[in-house]
C-alpha cells in the first residue's frame, strides 16, 4: 500500500515545509540519505509550549511528538520531491532523535517519543522501524515541549 494511501486513511494532510527559525536549512541530502533538521512541536501553527513533568503529562507529550512526526513527514515529502522521488521511495526511516523539554525528575522521554515512532511505523510499515534516542533537556527553543530530528534513506 502506498504511503500516501496510508496517510489518507489516517486523515493526515502533510503540511508544507516550515520556514527555518534560525541559520539552517530544513533538510540536506547526502547520497541516498536525507537528514531532517529538528522540528519543534506545534499546535494551531504555534509552538506547543510546555514542560513534561510540570505542565504536561506523558499522554499529551505523545500527542505533541505525533504532531512533530506529521511535520517531519511533510519535510521529508518535500526532500523526496527535490530529488525527483516520493515518500514511496523511502527505503527506511534510519534514525529518530528526540529532545523532550522535561523536569529533572521526569523519566518517560522514551514514552513521549513513541508518539512519533508509532506513527512512522503506521505510515511506513516495516520501513518505519528505526533506531532512536530520546533525551530529557532543560529547555527547547521557543519553550516547545518536544523537538525531533530524523534521518531517512531513499531507495
C-alpha positions, 0 to 999 in steps of 0.5 A: 500500500502506498504511503500516501494511501496510508496517510489518507486513511489516517486523515493526515494532510502533510503540511508544507515545509516550515520556514527555518527559525534560525541559520539552517536549512530544513533538510540536506541530502547526502547520497541516498540519505536525507537528514531532517533538521529538528522540528519543534512541536506545534499546535494551531501553527504555534509552538506547543509550549510546555514542560513534561513533568510540570505542565504536561503529562506523558499522554499529551507529550505523545500527542505533541511528538505525533504532531512533530512526526506529521511535520517531519513527514511533510519535510521529508515529502518535500526532500523526496520531491527535490530529488525527483522521488516520493515518500514511496521511495523511502527505503527506511526511516534510519534514525529518530532523535528526540529532545523532550523539554522535561523536569529533572525528575521526569523519566518517560522521554522514551514514552513521549517519543513513541508518539512519533515512532508509532506513527512512522511505523503506521505510515511506513510499515516495516520501513518505519522501524528505526533506531532512536534516542530520546533525551530529557533537556532543560529547555527547547527553543521557543519553550516547545515541549518536544523537538525531533530530528530524523534521518531517512534513506531513499531507495 
